[in-house]
Amino acid sequence: MNDVIRSDLKVIRELLQKEELVKEYLSLKSQIDSSKEIRNIQNKMKFYKKCNMSDEDRSEYYEAKKALDNDPLLLNYLETKKEVDHLKKEIKEILKLWFMQF
């Protein structure tokens, strides 16, 4: 890839990082990544998945899953991620159409 294209892609990346949606997504992702509570629940779920779960374990697994499924931070992150994924898809389509011109 030549330097001009690399430079233009860097500019596009910087512009995207200034978009409110992208800033919100990155902030939510950072909060989730640094959340000990969420990580502990995820680790607990992974542990139970690897075990032969007793009824009590199964109950604890579903309680942990319910906690994650209803966590406002995770719900907000997942919704924002959908919007960012849609934005990425739009960008990909624009580039695809542009390349088809050659």
C-alpha positions, -999 to +999 in steps of 0.1 A: +000+000+000+015+033-009+020+062+015-008+084+001-034+057+006-020+049+041-022+086+049-057+090+037-068+060+057-052+075+088-073+107+082-105+087+078-097+068+110-091+101+129-124+115+115-143+084+126-128+086+161-143+122+163-178+109+155-200+109+187-212+074+180-177+060+178-166+080+208-195+066+228-188+030+216-151+033+225-160+047+259-185+019+267-160-007+255-134+007+278-158+007+307-167-029+301-131-040+297-122-024+330-153-036+349-143-062+375-179-070+381-187-079+345-154-098+342-162-118+373-196-127+361-182-137+326-156-159+343-182-175+365-203-183+334-173-198+316-165-219+347-200-233+349-201-240+311-169-262+314-183-282+344-209-309+345-235-286+361-256-297+389-290-281+393-276-256+417-247-248+393-272-244+365-293-221+386-262-200+394-252-199+357-286-186+347-286-160+375-252-148+362-265-148+326-295-128+336-273-103+354-253-098+322-283-098+299-298-070+320-267-050+328-274-014+315-238-008+305-237-040+284-271-033+269-260+002+259-227-012+246-245-038+225-269-013+210-241+012+202-220-017+187-249-025+163-249+011+152-211+012+147-212-021+128-238-005+106-216+025+100-187+001+092-209-017+067-218+015+050-182+025+047-173-009+033-201-006+007-189+029-003-154+016-008-167-014-027-186+008-051-157+030-055-134+001-064-159-013-088-153+019-110-118+006-119 
